[in-house]
Amino acid sequence: MSQTTGASYASAGVDIEAGDRAVELMKEWVKKTQRPEVLGGLGGFAGLFDASALKRYERPLLASATDGVGTKVDIARQMGVYDTIGHDLVAMVMDDIVVCGAEPLFMTDYICVGKVHPERVAAIVKGIAEGCVLAGCALVGGETAEHPGLLGPDDFDVAGAGTGVVEHDRLLGADRIRTGDAVIAMASSGLHSNGYSLVRHVVFDRAGMLLDQQVEELGRTLGEELLEPTRIYSLDCLALTRTSEVHAFSHITGGGLAANLARVIPDGLHATVDRSTWAPGAIFDLVGKAGQVERLELEKTLNMGVGMMAVVPAESVDAALTTLADRGLDAWVAGEITERGEKATGAELVGDYAK
């Protein structure tokens, strides 16, 4: 008489033991992100953060954001490099939070995989933890989900959510901006984590390039350039608020420089950014030429070499640039705030890029 075996979670493709192993491997990295306010360790149902630490605020405002890193994860998958994509995730979340002047407090992550490879998941979390250290926040928890049948065995995606805090009367934004303010640009580390659907189409489908291809103008392989982690500006921006008067920040992500800067420009005012004040990195020129992508299309998709912008009063420019230089961040005055004319939009780029 034949004996049948009942279905199980494992036979459906979910390996609980592999998930447990991944948790064990990631614990040492999560521990490196801990702040004094964090209670408990990894493995609970919820991360705990001692809110009594906020008593020093008169009127604390909690700022929250959530994001992912888009199709850049496919570059990491193809290259088999998993310990940098977490930097991108933290940057996309925490640099949105710091825009309002908030100090990053804690973050949680969500990693979805087709099959749990413990070392691979731990490498992803290692990158997230390192990013949290750079942002000054704690990684208080997360979730690793195995989705066999929905994702291929090597496929994965990451997302995260974060929380920060700012004093109400220190909140930055459009209502602080005035005519005559200067717009300071902070250099990006490259493409960051936006526009990869366009970039991948151009370099792979149209140009037929390979990830391991050495590209002279980049000074490294294409894959190394595409995986360059997104710069995390959180602590730089907070340092700026301590040493200079800052009216607003703008995180340059999807939509490009002008569209993101316009989000913090109030009605009646206009931001003009002069392209001649900087030269975009070689990767931007490569994408434009390889795909015959028009400049305006590039500018509304990619950051063009600027990852964060600060709007400061003219008298604070020198102090702001000194602070950023002391922190090793390339920054420059790229534009100004003026009265809005009849045909003006919230923000625009003028002139030609420097060579």
Buried (B, 14 or more C-beta within 10 A) or exposed (E): EEEEEEEEEEEEBBBEEBBEBBBEBBEEBBEEBBBEBBEEBBEEEEBBBEEEBBEEEEEBBEBEBBBBBBBBBBBBBBBEBBBBBBBBBBBBBBBBBBBBBBBBBBBBBBBBBBBBBBEBBBBBBBBBBBBBBBBBBBBBBBEBBBBBEEBEEEBBBBBBBBBBBBBEEBBBBBEBBEEEBBBBBBBBBBBBBBBBEBBBBBBBEEBEBEBEEEBEEBEEBBBBBBBBBBBBBBBBBBBBBEBBBBBBBBBBBBBBBBBBBBBBBBEEBBBBBBBEBBBBBBBBBBBBEBBEBEBEBBBBBBBBBBBBBBBBBEEBBEBBBEBBEEEEBEBBBBBBBBEBEEEBEBBBBEEEBEE
